[in-house]
Amino acid sequence: MENSMLTYTDMYPDQAQYKPGQPGNIVIELETREDKILDLVVGFYKLERLVAEETIRISTEKGLRQIVHIPLFAEDTKWAGYGVKATMFCDKIAVSTAYTSYDIADHWSRAPRYGFLSDFRTEESGDFRDVESMNKFHLNVIQFYDWMYRHDELVPQQDEFIDPMGRAMSYKVVREKVSAVHDKGMAAMAYGAVYASLKDFLQTRPEWGLYNRQGEPFQLIDLFYIMDITPDSPWSDHIVEQFRQAVMAGFDGIHMDQYGFPKKAIRRVEGREEMLDLAECYPALIDRASSAVKEIKAGAGVIFNNVGNYPISKTASSDQEALYIEVWPPVVRLRELKGLIDNARSLDPAKPIILSAYLPSFYPKAGHDKEWAENGALLTIASIFASGGYHLLLGENNGLLTMPYYPDYAVMRTEFAVEVRRYYDFIVRFGTLIHNAQLEDVSYTYTAGVNTEITFEGSVPFAPNGDIDSVWTIIKRMPGYQILQLINLVGLEDDYWEHGKKQRPEPQTGVVCTLLIEQPIEYIYTASPDDRNQEVCFLDYEVVPHGQGLAARFTLPSLRVWTMVVVKHSEV
């Protein structure tokens, strides 16, 4: 925020996530246009409640950039999120305000805000601006994409090497980046394809490969050849050992990739051929890899890529830190993203869910209008977050993934990066309400159609279907709370999540909500990542008759893209 006298240049926590009881600081960067004595008041909020406040006096010099460290409010908790509001006073008059968030968790898998690194050139040595940028988005687990020497020999034996895609790489830089992300409270996950070897590896071990019915080896771009992942295959022993070595080298786990094909293939065993269903093999391989890395490092783990949601019904119960889905057509609509999340949650409610949903509208060579791409991106991000999922999208240097080959990322405009940071601030502060494993989705039974438990009065439909020209209502509940996630889809030309949008949704104002009081209400408030002032807005409501008893009736603030309504029940 800025006025004629003072500018906050930035505010953020000094780590992406903190362990219970761990000390840390909120970093405030500021600059003044005059020599002044200022009072800085920093409030710490646990969800909506002020839990601590610090006041310090600062002496500033004109034009001098200063960095102020404020010790953060810390407590011993398995997982909790906090909002931070810093207000600068001059002569008791508020002249500037800034906001950020942070969370405390006993393991990153409580809230896996997945990011990426893909640039490991020699020139990157000693340059950690990429890690610092990811810290400001609270990305707490980072996939090191294509960091390795080869897909069948992960850990490089020398510092300088050429990777299979022809990139000049530095293993020294990889090690530096691993250390840098650890310094920021992030976990480092090593990319590793579960069944990919290079051609020469297969040629010397043809019995390790997988083949089609014509006897040809399965491969991708004539570079990566698909290997046999059955438990008794020598390849399975080999790749699990590679994963172990990666964790021994400093990584915190493995991002276990597959390509979505083949689903069935022929293996060769002692001169005979057998048909293999790969979906039946993945769970055992995941469990084996997880066990192997945990033997090396306490707290290590794996994440397996269910490409196009395949084969999540088989892999969901495996020993992994999250359920990860790389999204591909035919999943093309915003509401279908929620469908993936809902299905995954039904398979294992305890695991967090991450969608890898690339945004080709930002692909630099495509030449699309950046605002068009940004308008669509916010709706995609909001749909995933409001549905209870996490989104692998952001990474190094304000980067944003446009396709599955991560080096082809786009760089966000500064103005858009500010908006996206508010969205990540939002899910950090309110994560225990948005991503809680106890949440039960009642969207289709509490509102719209024959359901009258929650009704909305506005100029457009409010319904759980996620149709354009409506407000998408995602209704959830858990002990102590009823939570309404409202996503505005009014005025959009389509609901395709990969597409940009010509304009932002048409703001909705004057919307009245009537909510059946099933339990005594302590208070109702709203919050939105679209608000520059990241404040909780407590709502006044009146108690009115309802066909099932009594209801709370209240008017919502303006709805732009995404607003959350929190109904806090009184303790009985």
Long-range contacts (C-beta under 8 A, 24 or more apart in sequence): 1-96, 1-97, 1-98, 2-96, 3-95, 3-96, 4-33, 5-32, 5-33, 5-34, 5-36, 5-90, 5-95, 6-30, 6-31, 6-32, 6-33, 6-36, 6-38, 6-60, 6-88, 6-90, 6-95, 6-96, 7-31, 7-32, 7-33, 7-96, 8-86, 8-88, 8-96, 8-97, 8-98, 9-65, 10-136, 11-84, 11-86, 11-98, 11-99, 11-100, 12-100, 12-135, 12-136, 13-72, 13-84, 13-100, 13-101, 13-102, 13-135, 13-138, 14-69, 14-135, 14-184, 15-102, 15-135, 15-184, 15-185, 15-186, 16-113, 16-134, 16-135, 16-138, 16-139, 16-140, 16-184, 16-185, 16-186, 17-102, 17-103, 17-104, 17-105, 17-108, 17-111, 17-138, 17-140, 17-185, 17-186, 18-72, 18-74, 18-102, 18-103, 18-104, 18-105, 18-185, 19-104, 19-105, 19-106, 19-185, 20-75, 20-76, 20-77, 20-78, 20-104, 20-105, 20-106, 21-74, 21-75, 21-76, 22-74, 22-104, 23-71, 23-72, 23-74, 24-71, 24-72, 24-74, 24-102, 25-69, 25-70, 25-71, 25-72, 26-69, 26-70, 26-71, 26-72, 26-84, 26-86, 26-100, 26-102, 27-67, 27-68, 27-69, 28-67, 28-68, 28-69, 28-70, 28-86, 28-98, 29-65, 29-66, 29-67, 29-68, 30-60, 30-65, 30-66, 30-68, 30-88, 30-96, 31-63, 31-64, 31-65, 31-66, 32-60, 32-61, 32-62, 32-63, 32-64, 33-62, 33-63, 34-60, 34-62, 35-60, 35-61, 35-62, 36-60, 36-90, 38-88, 38-89, 38-90, 38-95, 39-88, 39-89, 39-90, 39-92, 40-68, 40-70, 40-86, 40-87, 40-88, 40-89, 41-86, 41-87, 41-88, 41-89, 42-70, 42-84, 42-85, 42-86, 42-87, 43-84, 43-85, 43-86, 43-87, 44-72, 44-73, 44-82, 44-83, 44-84, 45-82, 45-83, 45-84, 45-85, 45-429, 45-536, 46-80, 46-81, 46-82, 47-81, 47-83, 47-429, 47-430, 47-432, 47-433, 48-525, 48-527, 48-536, 48-538, 48-566, 51-82, 72-102, 74-104, 75-104, 77-104, 78-105, 78-106, 78-110, 79-103, 79-104, 79-105, 79-106, 79-110, 79-111, 79-431, 79-432, 80-104, 80-432, 81-111, 81-428, 81-429, 81-430, 81-431, 81-432, 82-429, 83-425, 83-429, 83-534, 85-534, 85-535, 97-533, 99-425, 99-533, 99-534, 100-425, 101-138, 101-424, 101-425, 101-426, 101-428, 101-429, 102-138, 102-428, 103-138, 103-428, 103-429, 103-431, 107-299, 108-140, 108-141, 108-186, 108-187, 108-321, 109-141, 109-301, 109-321, 109-322, 109-352, 110-352, 111-140, 111-352, 111-390, 111-427, 111-428, 111-431, 111-435, 112-140, 112-141, 112-303, 112-321, 112-322, 112-352, 112-354, 112-390, 113-137, 113-138, 113-139, 113-140, 113-141, 113-390, 113-424, 113-427, 113-428, 114-139, 114-141, 114-142, 114-143, 114-324, 114-354, 114-390, 114-391, 114-392, 115-139, 115-141, 115-142, 115-143, 115-186, 115-392, 115-394, 115-395, 115-396, 116-142, 116-143, 116-144, 116-145, 116-392, 116-394, 116-395, 116-396, 116-399, 116-401, 116-406, 116-409, 117-142, 117-143, 117-144, 117-145, 117-147, 117-177, 117-181, 117-395, 117-396, 118-144, 118-145, 118-146, 118-395, 118-396, 118-406, 118-407, 118-409, 119-396, 119-407, 120-144, 120-147, 120-169, 120-170, 120-171, 120-173, 120-174, 120-177, 121-167, 121-168, 121-169, 121-170, 121-173, 122-160, 122-168, 122-170, 122-172, 122-173, 124-170, 124-173, 124-176, 124-177, 125-170, 125-172, 125-173, 125-176, 126-176, 128-176, 128-177, 128-180, 129-397, 130-177, 130-395, 130-396, 130-397, 131-177, 131-180, 131-181, 131-183, 131-184, 131-186, 131-396, 132-184, 133-396, 133-397, 133-398, 134-181, 134-184, 134-186, 134-394, 134-395, 134-396, 135-184, 135-186, 136-421, 137-394, 137-420, 137-421, 137-424, 138-424, 138-425, 138-428, 139-186, 139-394, 139-395, 139-424, 140-185, 140-186, 140-187, 141-186, 141-187, 141-189, 141-252, 142-181, 142-186, 142-187, 142-188, 142-189, 142-395, 143-189, 143-191, 143-255, 143-392, 144-174, 144-177, 144-178, 144-188, 144-189, 144-190, 144-191, 144-251, 145-191, 145-406, 145-407, 146-191, 146-406, 146-407, 147-174, 147-190, 147-191, 148-190, 148-191, 148-192, 148-246, 150-198, 150-201, 151-192, 151-193, 151-196, 151-197, 151-198, 151-224, 152-196, 152-197, 152-198, 152-201, 152-238, 152-239, 152-242, 153-242, 154-190, 154-192, 154-242, 154-243, 154-245, 154-246, 155-242, 155-245, 155-246, 155-249, 164-198, 164-223, 164-224, 167-407, 175-249, 175-250, 178-250, 178-251, 179-250, 187-252, 187-253, 188-250, 188-251, 188-252, 189-251, 189-252, 189-253, 189-254, 189-255, 189-303, 190-243, 190-246, 190-247, 190-251, 190-253, 190-254, 190-255, 191-254, 191-255, 191-257, 192-239, 192-242, 192-243, 192-246, 192-254, 192-255, 192-256, 192-257, 193-224, 193-256, 193-257, 193-258, 193-259, 194-229, 194-239, 194-256, 194-257, 194-258, 194-282, 194-285, 194-289, 194-304, 195-226, 195-227, 195-228, 195-229, 195-235, 195-239, 195-258, 196-220, 196-224, 196-225, 196-226, 196-227, 196-257, 196-259, 197-224, 197-225, 197-227, 197-235, 198-223, 198-224, 198-225, 199-223, 199-225, 201-225, 202-227, 205-234, 205-235, 206-268, 207-268, 207-269, 208-233, 208-234, 208-235, 209-268, 210-262, 210-265, 210-266, 210-267, 210-276, 211-265, 211-266, 211-267, 211-268, 211-273, 212-262, 212-265, 212-266, 213-266, 218-261, 218-262, 218-265, 220-259, 224-259, 226-259, 226-262, 226-265, 228-267, 228-276, 229-278, 229-281, 229-282, 229-285, 230-267, 230-276, 230-281, 231-281, 231-284, 231-285, 231-288, 233-267, 236-285, 236-288, 240-285, 240-288, 240-289, 240-292, 241-292, 243-289, 243-292, 243-293, 243-302, 244-292, 244-293, 244-295, 244-296, 247-293, 247-296, 247-297, 247-300, 248-296, 251-300, 252-297, 252-299, 252-300, 252-301, 253-293, 253-300, 253-301, 253-302, 253-303, 253-321, 254-289, 254-293, 254-302, 254-303, 255-302, 255-303, 255-305, 256-285, 256-286, 256-289, 256-302, 256-303, 256-304, 256-305, 257-305, 258-282, 258-304, 258-305, 258-307, 259-307, 260-307, 260-308, 260-310, 260-326, 260-328, 263-310, 263-311, 278-311, 279-310, 279-311, 279-314, 280-314, 282-311, 282-314, 282-315, 282-318, 283-314, 283-315, 283-317, 283-318, 286-315, 286-318, 286-319, 286-320, 287-318, 287-319, 290-318, 290-319, 290-320, 291-319, 303-354, 305-356, 309-340, 309-343, 312-343, 312-344, 312-347, 313-347, 316-344, 316-347, 316-348, 316-351, 317-347, 317-348, 320-351, 321-351, 321-352, 322-351, 322-352, 322-353, 322-354, 322-390, 323-347, 323-348, 323-351, 323-352, 323-353, 323-354, 324-353, 324-354, 324-355, 324-356, 324-392, 325-353, 325-354, 325-355, 325-356, 326-356, 326-404, 327-355, 327-356, 327-357, 327-358, 327-497, 332-496, 332-497, 332-498, 333-466, 333-495, 333-496, 333-497, 334-379, 334-380, 334-383, 334-466, 334-472, 334-487, 334-489, 334-495, 334-496, 334-497, 335-383, 335-465, 335-466, 335-467, 335-472, 335-495, 336-497, 337-380, 337-383, 337-384, 337-387, 337-389, 337-497, 338-383, 338-387, 338-466, 338-474, 340-389, 341-384, 341-387, 341-388, 341-389, 342-387, 342-441, 345-388, 349-437, 350-437, 352-390, 352-435, 352-437, 353-388, 353-389, 353-390, 354-389, 354-390, 354-391, 354-392, 355-384, 355-389, 355-390, 355-391, 355-392, 356-391, 356-392, 356-401, 357-384, 357-391, 357-392, 357-393, 357-497, 357-498, 358-393, 358-401, 358-402, 358-403, 358-404, 358-498, 359-393, 359-400, 359-401, 359-402, 359-498, 360-402, 360-403, 360-498, 361-402, 361-498, 361-499, 361-500, 362-400, 362-402, 362-410, 363-402, 363-403, 363-408, 363-410, 364-402, 364-408, 364-410, 368-500, 369-500, 370-413, 370-416, 372-500, 372-501, 372-502, 373-500, 374-413, 374-416, 374-419, 374-500, 375-500, 375-501, 375-502, 375-503, 375-504, 376-497, 376-498, 376-499, 376-500, 376-501, 377-416, 377-420, 377-500, 378-419, 378-420, 378-423, 378-504, 378-561, 379-487, 379-489, 379-492, 379-497, 379-501, 379-505, 379-561, 380-497, 380-498, 381-420, 381-423, 382-423, 382-487, 382-529, 382-561, 382-562, 383-466, 383-472, 383-487, 383-497, 385-423, 385-426, 385-427, 385-434, 385-562, 386-434, 386-474, 386-485, 386-487, 386-562, 386-564, 387-474, 387-485, 388-434, 388-435, 388-439, 388-476, 389-435, 390-427, 390-435, 394-420, 394-424, 422-529, 422-530, 422-531, 422-532, 422-534, 423-529, 425-529, 425-534, 426-527, 426-528, 426-529, 426-534, 429-534, 430-527, 430-564, 433-481, 433-483, 433-564, 433-566, 434-483, 434-485, 434-564, 436-478, 438-478, 438-479, 439-476, 439-477, 439-478, 439-483, 440-476, 440-477, 440-478, 441-474, 441-475, 441-476, 442-475, 442-476, 442-477, 443-473, 443-474, 443-475, 443-476, 446-475, 447-473, 447-475, 448-473, 452-516, 452-546, 452-547, 452-548, 453-515, 453-516, 453-518, 453-548, 454-484, 454-513, 454-514, 454-515, 454-516, 455-513, 455-514, 456-511, 456-512, 456-513, 456-514, 457-511, 457-512, 457-513, 457-514, 458-508, 458-510, 458-511, 458-512, 459-508, 460-490, 460-508, 462-486, 462-511, 466-495, 467-495, 468-492, 468-493, 468-494, 468-495, 471-508, 471-511, 471-559, 480-568, 480-569, 480-571, 481-566, 481-567, 481-568, 481-569, 482-515, 482-518, 482-566, 482-567, 482-569, 483-564, 483-565, 483-566, 483-567, 484-513, 484-564, 484-565, 484-566, 484-567, 485-562, 485-563, 485-564, 485-565, 486-556, 486-559, 486-562, 486-563, 486-564, 486-565, 487-561, 487-562, 488-559, 488-560, 488-561, 488-562, 504-560, 504-561, 505-560, 505-561, 507-558, 507-559, 507-560, 508-558, 508-559, 509-558, 509-559, 510-555, 511-555, 511-556, 511-559, 512-553, 512-554, 512-555, 512-556, 513-553, 513-554, 513-555, 513-556, 513-565, 514-544, 514-546, 514-551, 514-552, 514-553, 515-551, 515-552, 515-553, 515-554, 515-567, 516-546, 516-548, 516-549, 516-550, 516-551, 517-543, 517-546, 517-549, 517-550, 517-551, 517-552, 519-569, 519-570, 519-572, 520-569, 520-570, 520-572, 521-552, 521-567, 521-568, 521-569, 521-570, 522-568, 522-569, 522-570, 522-571, 523-568, 524-552, 524-554, 524-565, 524-566, 524-567, 524-568, 525-565, 525-566, 525-568, 526-556, 526-557, 526-563, 526-564, 526-565, 526-566, 527-563, 527-564, 527-566, 528-557, 528-559, 528-560, 528-561, 528-562, 528-563, 528-564, 529-561, 529-562, 530-560, 530-561, 530-562, 530-563
